[in-house]
């Protein structure tokens, strides 16, 4: 198991940037596929981005490609999401997730075993 705590959310104007962080605890962080999901009221969680355990492979939803960048630091046990050119439709609660499965399997199934509590991102304008 791994415990996840997100931070970095906030209120920004359209076109601005935010960087989300996810701090993980546990000794085997480097063996987990990591991902970001987001959710708005009344809707299921939507996939945003994922990164393989080594950081070599990254995956993005079409809606954020070219604007968001996912990265990880296995020494610090941190996951990041750099969000640029934010749009009002990016407004959501953003969740960090972890799973031991291969990233393609994990993202395709959406079945991540570990989730954080979420951080609110609000984009106005």
Secondary structure, 3 states (H helix, E strand, C coil): CCEEEEECCEEEECCCCEEEEEEEECCCHHHCEEEEEEECCCCCCEEEEEECCCCCCEEECCCCCCCEEEEEECCCCEEEEEECCCCHHHCEEEEEEEECCCHHHHHHHCCCCEECCCEEEEEEC
